[in-house]
Amino acid sequence: MGLKTENNNRNQINNRNQINNRNQINNRNQIINNQRQKE
């Protein structure tokens, strides 16, 4: 594989990881907000 392909693959993985991290934070915040609303 060429360098360009490897960089693209790494970028795709990084992008996916960033989206997953953001989703995890959003999910956690949503759970916290839901719990607060019940109180």
MMTF fields as JSON, N, C-alpha, C and O atoms, coordinates in Angstrom:
{
  "mmtfVersion": "1.0.0",
  "mmtfProducer": "UNKNOWN",
  "numBonds": 155,
  "numAtoms": 156,
  "numGroups": 39,
  "numChains": 1,
  "numModels": 1,
  "chainsPerModel": [1],
  "groupsPerChain": [39],
  "chainIdList": ["A"],
  "bondAtomList": [4, 2, 8, 6, 12, 10, 16, 14, 20, 18, 24, 22, 28, 26, 32, 30, 36, 34, 40, 38, 44, 42, 48, 46, 52, 50, 56, 54, 60, 58, 64, 62, 68, 66, 72, 70, 76, 74, 80, 78, 84, 82, 88, 86, 92, 90, 96, 94, 100, 98, 104, 102, 108, 106, 112, 110, 116, 114, 120, 118, 124, 122, 128, 126, 132, 130, 136, 134, 140, 138, 144, 142, 148, 146, 152, 150],
  "bondOrderList": [1, 1, 1, 1, 1, 1, 1, 1, 1, 1, 1, 1, 1, 1, 1, 1, 1, 1, 1, 1, 1, 1, 1, 1, 1, 1, 1, 1, 1, 1, 1, 1, 1, 1, 1, 1, 1, 1],
  "groupList": [{"groupName": "MET", "atomNameList": ["N", "CA", "C", "O"], "elementList": ["N", "C", "C", "O"], "formalChargeList": [0, 0, 0, 0], "bondAtomList": [1, 0, 2, 1, 3, 2], "bondOrderList": [1, 1, 2], "singleLetterCode": "M", "chemCompType": "L-PEPTIDE LINKING"}, {"groupName": "GLY", "atomNameList": ["N", "CA", "C", "O"], "elementList": ["N", "C", "C", "O"], "formalChargeList": [0, 0, 0, 0], "bondAtomList": [1, 0, 2, 1, 3, 2], "bondOrderList": [1, 1, 2], "singleLetterCode": "G", "chemCompType": "PEPTIDE LINKING"}, {"groupName": "LEU", "atomNameList": ["N", "CA", "C", "O"], "elementList": ["N", "C", "C", "O"], "formalChargeList": [0, 0, 0, 0], "bondAtomList": [1, 0, 2, 1, 3, 2], "bondOrderList": [1, 1, 2], "singleLetterCode": "L", "chemCompType": "L-PEPTIDE LINKING"}, {"groupName": "LYS", "atomNameList": ["N", "CA", "C", "O"], "elementList": ["N", "C", "C", "O"], "formalChargeList": [0, 0, 0, 0], "bondAtomList": [1, 0, 2, 1, 3, 2], "bondOrderList": [1, 1, 2], "singleLetterCode": "K", "chemCompType": "L-PEPTIDE LINKING"}, {"groupName": "THR", "atomNameList": ["N", "CA", "C", "O"], "elementList": ["N", "C", "C", "O"], "formalChargeList": [0, 0, 0, 0], "bondAtomList": [1, 0, 2, 1, 3, 2], "bondOrderList": [1, 1, 2], "singleLetterCode": "T", "chemCompType": "L-PEPTIDE LINKING"}, {"groupName": "GLU", "atomNameList": ["N", "CA", "C", "O"], "elementList": ["N", "C", "C", "O"], "formalChargeList": [0, 0, 0, 0], "bondAtomList": [1, 0, 2, 1, 3, 2], "bondOrderList": [1, 1, 2], "singleLetterCode": "E", "chemCompType": "L-PEPTIDE LINKING"}, {"groupName": "ASN", "atomNameList": ["N", "CA", "C", "O"], "elementList": ["N", "C", "C", "O"], "formalChargeList": [0, 0, 0, 0], "bondAtomList": [1, 0, 2, 1, 3, 2], "bondOrderList": [1, 1, 2], "singleLetterCode": "N", "chemCompType": "L-PEPTIDE LINKING"}, {"groupName": "ARG", "atomNameList": ["N", "CA", "C", "O"], "elementList": ["N", "C", "C", "O"], "formalChargeList": [0, 0, 0, 0], "bondAtomList": [1, 0, 2, 1, 3, 2], "bondOrderList": [1, 1, 2], "singleLetterCode": "R", "chemCompType": "L-PEPTIDE LINKING"}, {"groupName": "GLN", "atomNameList": ["N", "CA", "C", "O"], "elementList": ["N", "C", "C", "O"], "formalChargeList": [0, 0, 0, 0], "bondAtomList": [1, 0, 2, 1, 3, 2], "bondOrderList": [1, 1, 2], "singleLetterCode": "Q", "chemCompType": "L-PEPTIDE LINKING"}, {"groupName": "ILE", "atomNameList": ["N", "CA", "C", "O"], "elementList": ["N", "C", "C", "O"], "formalChargeList": [0, 0, 0, 0], "bondAtomList": [1, 0, 2, 1, 3, 2], "bondOrderList": [1, 1, 2], "singleLetterCode": "I", "chemCompType": "L-PEPTIDE LINKING"}],
  "groupTypeList": [0, 1, 2, 3, 4, 5, 6, 6, 6, 7, 6, 8, 9, 6, 6, 7, 6, 8, 9, 6, 6, 7, 6, 8, 9, 6, 6, 7, 6, 8, 9, 9, 6, 6, 8, 7, 8, 3, 5],
  "groupIdList": [1, 2, 3, 4, 5, 6, 7, 8, 9, 10, 11, 12, 13, 14, 15, 16, 17, 18, 19, 20, 21, 22, 23, 24, 25, 26, 27, 28, 29, 30, 31, 32, 33, 34, 35, 36, 37, 38, 39],
  "secStructList": [7, 7, 2, 2, 2, 2, 2, 2, 2, 2, 2, 2, 2, 2, 2, 2, 2, 2, 2, 2, 2, 2, 2, 2, 2, 2, 2, 2, 2, 2, 2, 2, 2, 2, 2, 2, 2, 2, 7],
  "xCoordList": [0.853, 0.0, 0.888, 1.93, 0.445, 1.208, 0.984, 0.074, 1.829, 1.751, 0.417, -0.162, -0.066, -1.326, -2.481, -3.324, -2.512, -3.564, -3.492, -4.516, -2.268, -2.098, -2.555, -3.184, -2.238, -2.677, -4.189, -4.799, -4.801, -6.258, -6.9, -7.883, -6.335, -6.869, -6.758, -7.683, -5.613, -5.407, -6.373, -6.923, -6.576, -7.505, -8.932, -9.668, -9.315, -10.661, -10.845, -11.891, -9.829, -9.892, -9.96, -10.741, -9.147, -9.156, -10.505, -11.031, -11.069, -12.371, -13.437, -14.276, -13.4, -14.372, -14.223, -15.214, -12.975, -12.727, -13.238, -13.814, -13.029, -13.51, -15.026, -15.589, -15.689, -17.161, -17.627, -18.561, -16.981, -17.354, -17.164, -18.007, -16.057, -15.797, -16.859, -17.351, -17.208, -18.226, -19.571, -20.305, -19.883, -21.148, -21.194, -22.229, -20.088, -20.037, -20.265, -21.001, -19.624, -19.806, -21.255, -21.855, -21.813, -23.206, -24.148, -25.089, -23.902, -24.741, -24.663, -25.679, -23.459, -23.271, -23.992, -24.662, -23.841, -24.509, -26.026, -26.732, -26.517, -27.956, -28.475, -29.539, -27.712, -28.095, -28.131, -29.059, -27.11, -27.057, -28.249, -28.895, -28.541, -29.669, -30.993, -31.862, -31.142, -32.361, -32.524, -33.626, -31.422, -31.477, -31.831, -32.585, -31.28, -31.565, -33.046, -33.649, -33.613, -35.02, -35.943, -37.042, -35.492, -36.314, -36.312, -37.248, -35.263, -35.132, -36.154, -36.187],
  "yCoordList": [-1.199, 0.0, 1.248, 1.296, 2.237, 3.468, 4.313, 4.067, 5.305, 6.189, 6.924, 7.121, 7.332, 8.082, 7.223, 7.698, 5.971, 5.055, 4.844, 4.83, 4.68, 4.463, 5.693, 5.565, 6.882, 8.103, 8.214, 8.59, 7.888, 7.93, 6.962, 7.294, 5.76, 4.766, 5.255, 5.094, 5.858, 6.363, 7.505, 7.602, 8.367, 9.476, 8.974, 9.509, 7.954, 7.401, 6.814, 6.993, 6.116, 5.535, 6.643, 6.559, 7.68, 8.801, 9.496, 9.84, 9.705, 10.349, 9.515, 10.049, 8.209, 7.322, 7.344, 7.358, 7.347, 7.384, 8.683, 8.68, 9.798, 11.09, 11.098, 11.577, 10.561, 10.502, 9.604, 9.952, 8.452, 7.534, 8.177, 8.026, 8.894, 9.559, 10.611, 10.725, 11.377, 12.415, 11.793, 12.294, 10.7, 10.013, 9.473, 9.55, 8.933, 8.415, 9.528, 9.356, 10.678, 11.821, 12.287, 12.548, 12.389, 12.822, 11.852, 12.274, 10.568, 9.557, 9.676, 9.59, 9.875, 10.006, 11.246, 11.212, 12.345, 13.582, 13.418, 13.939, 12.699, 12.484, 11.686, 11.981, 10.676, 9.863, 10.731, 10.641, 11.572, 12.46, 13.409, 13.613, 13.987, 14.912, 14.206, 14.771, 12.992, 12.227, 11.963, 12.058, 11.631, 11.367, 12.638, 12.593, 13.767, 15.038, 15.4, 15.926, 15.115, 15.465, 14.63, 15.064, 13.442, 12.579, 13.061, 12.78, 13.788, 14.203, 15.273, 15.736],
  "zCoordList": [0.0, 0.0, 0.0, 0.653, -0.743, -0.78, 0.459, 1.251, 0.604, 1.776, 1.826, 2.895, 0.635, 0.593, 1.108, 1.868, 0.694, 1.15, 2.65, 3.334, 3.164, 4.606, 5.389, 6.438, 4.879, 5.552, 5.533, 6.534, 4.395, 4.292, 5.274, 5.936, 5.362, 6.297, 7.728, 8.524, 8.052, 9.41, 9.697, 10.794, 8.707, 8.891, 9.099, 9.928, 8.353, 8.512, 9.907, 10.532, 10.385, 11.733, 12.774, 13.722, 12.602, 13.557, 13.556, 14.614, 12.37, 12.278, 12.975, 13.701, 12.753, 13.38, 14.887, 15.616, 15.356, 16.8, 17.405, 18.493, 16.702, 17.212, 17.312, 18.297, 16.28, 16.297, 17.441, 18.163, 17.607, 18.683, 20.046, 20.93, 20.22, 21.499, 21.784, 22.907, 20.755, 20.923, 21.259, 22.111, 20.583, 20.853, 22.275, 22.937, 22.741, 24.113, 25.126, 26.098, 24.889, 25.795, 25.76, 26.803, 24.557, 24.426, 25.127, 25.799, 24.974, 25.619, 27.137, 27.827, 27.646, 29.094, 29.606, 30.638, 28.863, 29.263, 29.229, 30.092, 28.237, 28.12, 29.314, 29.857, 29.711, 30.875, 32.128, 32.932, 32.284, 33.456, 33.44, 34.468, 32.285, 32.177, 32.48, 33.144, 32.0, 32.265, 33.755, 34.296, 34.411, 35.845, 36.619, 37.591, 36.177, 36.858, 36.732, 37.667, 35.581, 35.358, 36.246, 36.593, 36.607, 37.467, 38.905, 39.654, 39.305, 40.712, 41.073, 42.213]
}
